[in-house]
Amino acid sequence: MTASSVPAGSAAPVDTGVLVIGAGVAGLLAAHRLVDAGHRVIVVDKGRGVGGRLATRRMGEGVFDHGAQFFTSSDPAFAAEVARWEAAGAARLWFDTRLEADGSTVPDGHPRWRGTTGMTAIAKHLAVGLDVRTSTRLASLEVVADGSGGGWRALVEDGTELRAGALVLTPPVPQTLDLLAAGGVELDLAQHAELAAVTYHPCLAVMALLDGPSGLPEPGALRPGGEPVDWVADNQRKGISPVPAITVHAGPTTSHVLWDAPDEEVISTLLAAVPGLAAAPVAGGVQVQRWRYARPDVGLEGSTRKISGVPPAVLAGDVFDGARVPGAAASGWAAAELLLSMI
């Protein structure tokens, strides 16, 4: 099997051993572990492509990473995984210094990695060999009781049914709770309270084609660390865009305040706040991305969580273990191991 972008839409129910919801790092790595253990696995994602916040977009000749910007590899297990990505041509070193708020850099010996052609390259690499179905937006998750011990029915918005014996759930926790509630699944009261307490910071991202070099210092990134701007990256100097193209992330407070503001206000506010920007945006070459669940504010301890009182189901994702790409990877592996002990 190879990764595909096939939206669900067949009339007959589709059966699988494990349904993985979400084709980000956690879901894809969990799926590989489960497939390697001999289980039938389908991965679904509501997006048009894989990756989640490992997101790369093209606009004209420009290429933008507009979600996660890089990842580190200090954990030995994750470092070994990154080495495999590098060997496969999916990942490449970007820089190895700490970015200070004043624009200076401090060597710290910790490599920061990027996707070779953008962060989505990592997810595309991980999707190879899996049954991945994108553009598949779920409406509900229901428990199915039968003589074999029960399982799960996932109803897709187009009416398709997916049936599975077990679930790996990697969406933002509020979305997972909505899917379970829509299917009439009642969680243990203590567990529901724990999950309902999870909150996220939003993030507004502006992508802008520029009429000349950005003027950002080496390595082509700034981390002002405040408001209104939290992060700026020059995608050309990063090595993924053939033309000048910057990504600007707003800080959490600014993202809250401007969440419902017109795009024009978001764009003017953030671009005006980029320190030392030496070029202007190209007419018609600016877009805004709204990440509602960008980073956990109140997350979950550990690396995974079993859903109690229902057929086998586990939670994974960047809500665990530091809200970073390495944490999402560790969560995916841990979720797969936990699920394997249950099925």
N, C-alpha and C positions, 0 to 999 in steps of 0.2 A: 504494500500500500504506500501511497505517497500523499503528502499534504495536498489538500484541495480547497477550493473556495466554492463549495457546492451548498447553496441554501437548501434547508429542509423543505419538502413540499410534496412528498409522496403521500398517497392516501392511506396505505397500510402502515400499522405501527412498526417502528424500527426497534429491534431488540439488541441489547448489548449486555455484557457482564457489568461494566463500570461506565458510568457517564461522568465525564469531567466537564464542569461548567467553568468556562474561562480559559482562553488560549494565551495567557501570559506565561511568564517564566515558571511560576509555581505549578500551574495546570499542565504545561507541556512536560516539565521534568517529572511530575507525578505520573503522567500518562506513560512515559517511557519506562519507569520502574515497574508499573503494573503490566505493561505489555511484555517486558522482559521476564516477568514472573508467570507468563502464560495466560493472562486474562485478555478477554475481548474488551476493547476500550474505544469509546467515541468521545471526542472533544468537541464541544460546541462553543461558539462565541457570537455575541450579537453584532460585533463589528464586521466591517467588510474585509478585514485582514486580521492576521494574528498579531500578538504582541502586547495588547493592552496599552499601558503607559510607556512601553518600549515603542514609541511612535515616531515615524518618519514620514514627512509629507513633502511632495513636490509642488512648487508654484512657479510657473514659467520655467526658467532654467535653474531656479534655486532649489536646494534641498535643505530641509529643516528637521532636526530633532526637536520636537516640541513638548515631549513628556520627560521621561528620565533622560538625564544627560550623559552619565557615565557610571561606572561601577568600579569598586576596588576588589581586591582578591586576597585579603590577609588570611582568611580561613583556609586551612589546607585542602579540605574536600572541595571547596568552591574554586580554589586556585587550580586544582587538577582539572576541574570542569572548564575553566577559562582557557587552560592550555589546550584542551581539545577543541574549543571554539577557534582559538588562534590557528591551530594546525589545519583546521577545516577552511580557513580563510574568512571566518565570520566575525572575528574580533581583532582589534588592533590597539596597541598602546597609544594613548593620547598625551598624557603628561604625568609627572611624578612629583609634583610640588603642591604644597598647601596654599590656597588662594587667600590672601589677607584682604580685609575690608577696604584698605587704602589702595588696592590695586597691585601691591607687591606680591611676591611669591617666596615661599620658604621651602627648601628641599626637605622632604620627610621620608623618602624611601618607599612610599606607597604608590605603586602604579595606579593610574586611573585609565580604565579601558573604555573603548567605544565600539560600536558596531562598525564593520569595515565600510559599508556604504550608508550607514545610519543605524540607529539602535534597533530598528525593526529587523535588521539582518540577523540578529541573534535569534529572535523568535522564528524567523523563516527557516533558519538552520535547524532549530529544535523541532519544528513541525514535520520535517521530512521523515517518512516512515510511519507517521501516525494518521489515523482517520480523523481529520479535522474538518469541521463543517462550520464555516463562517456565515454571516448574515442570518443567523439562527437565533432569533430573540424569543426567549421563553416567556410564557404567560403565567405558569404555575408549576409547582412541584407537589405531587400527591403521593401518599402512601397507598400501596396496593397490597391488600391482604389476600393470600391464597394458601393452598395446602402445602406449598414448598417453603413457607416462611415469609413470604411477602417480598416486596421490593418497592420500586419507585416508578411513577409515571410522570414524565415531563411533557407538558403541553406547550407546543410552539404556537406563536401568535397566528401562524397561517393555518392552524388546525392539525398539523402533524403531531403524532404521539411518538415519544421516545420512551422505551421501557428498559429499566436497568435494575440489576440486583443491588447496586451500591452507587454512591455518589461521592465525588470530590468537588467541593464548593469553594471556588476562589474569587467570586465577585466581591465588591465592597459589602461589608456585613449588612448595612441597611437594605441593599438589593436582595441579598439572600433571604433576609427575614420577610421581605415583601413576597417573594416567590413562595415561600413556605406558607405564609398566611393566606395567599390566594388559593392554595390547594387545600386549605383547611387543616394544615398540620399544626398541632398544638405542642409546643415545646415544654419541657420541664420548667417550672416557674423560676427556679434559681438560674438555670441556664439562659432562659429568655431575658432575665434581668441583666445578666452579664453581657449578653450580646447587644441588647438594646442600649447599653451604656456606651458602646463604641461610637466615637465621633471622629470626623475628618476635617482637616483644613481644605478649603478649595484653593485653586490656583488659576489665575488668568494668565494666558500665554499669548504674546504678540509675536508674529512672524513677519519680518519685513525684508523685502529685497531692497538693496541700497544702490545708489548711483555711483558708488566708489568704495574704496577700502574703509572698514569700520573705524580703524584707529585703535581698536582694543589691543592691550599689551599681550605679550606671550603669556599663556599658550593659546590666546584667543578666547579667553573667558574672564569674567569678573564675578565676584560674589560680594556685593556690597553688604549683604547680611542685614538688611533693614527694610524700611518702607520708603517709597512705594515699590522699589525694585529689589528683588532677592537674588536674581541670577541673570547674567547676560552671556550669550555664547555667539561667537562668530563661526558660523557653520563652514565657511570657506577655509578659514585657518584651522578649523577642526579637521578638515580633510574630506568632508562629505559633499560639499557644494562647489560647483565649478565657478560660481559667481558670488559676489558679496551678499550675504544673507544672514541676518541675526535673529536669534530667539531671545525674548525677554520674558522672564517670569516675575509676576508681581508677588509681593509678600502676602502672607495670609490675611492681615488686616485690610490691606488695599483690595485684595480679591473679594473679601466679604462686602466691603463698602461699594465696590464698582460692579458687583456680580450682575446686576440687572441694568447697568448703564448701557447706553448705545455703544456699539463698537468704536465709533469715532472718538468718544470720550476716553475709552480704555486705551486706544492707540496713542492719542495725544498725551495722555498722562504718563504712560510708561516710556515712550520714546524720549520725551522731554527730560526724563529723570535718568537716562543712561549716561554715566560719567564719561566725558571725553569723546562722545560719538562724533566722528569726523565726516559723516556722509548723511545724505537725506534719503528718505524712502522713495522708491520709484512709484509713480502714479499707478494706482490699481494693483500694487504689489504688496499689499499688507492684509493679513488675516488675523483673526482672534480665535483661540481655542479656549473653551471653558472646561477645566477639569474639576468637577464637583467633589470628587473623592480623591484629591491629589495625595494627601499624606495623613496618616492617622494622627489625631490629636490625643484621644484616649484609645489605645490599642488593646491587644490581648497578650498576656504573658505566655511564654513558651513558643513552640513552633507549629503546633497544630491543635485541633480540638475535635473530639468525638461528639456528635449530636446524640444525646441520650434519648432512649425510649422510642426509637424509630428503627427501620431497617438500616443497614450499614451506611453511614454518611459521616464525612469528616470535613473540617474547614481547613483551608490553607490560604496563603497569600501574604502580601506585604503588610497586613494588619498585625502580623507577628514579627517578633525578632528584629526590630529596628527600622522597619518600613523602607528598606533598601533592596536592591537587586539581590545581593548575597542572602539577605534574610528571606526573600521570596523563594529563592532556590532551596535553602535549607528547609523552609516550610513545605515545599512541594515534596521533597524527599521524605520528610517526617510523616506527612499525610499519607503517602503511599505505603510506608512501612506500617503505620497504624492500621490502615485499611486491610493490608495483607494479613494482619493478625486477627481480623474480624471475619474474613470471607474464606 
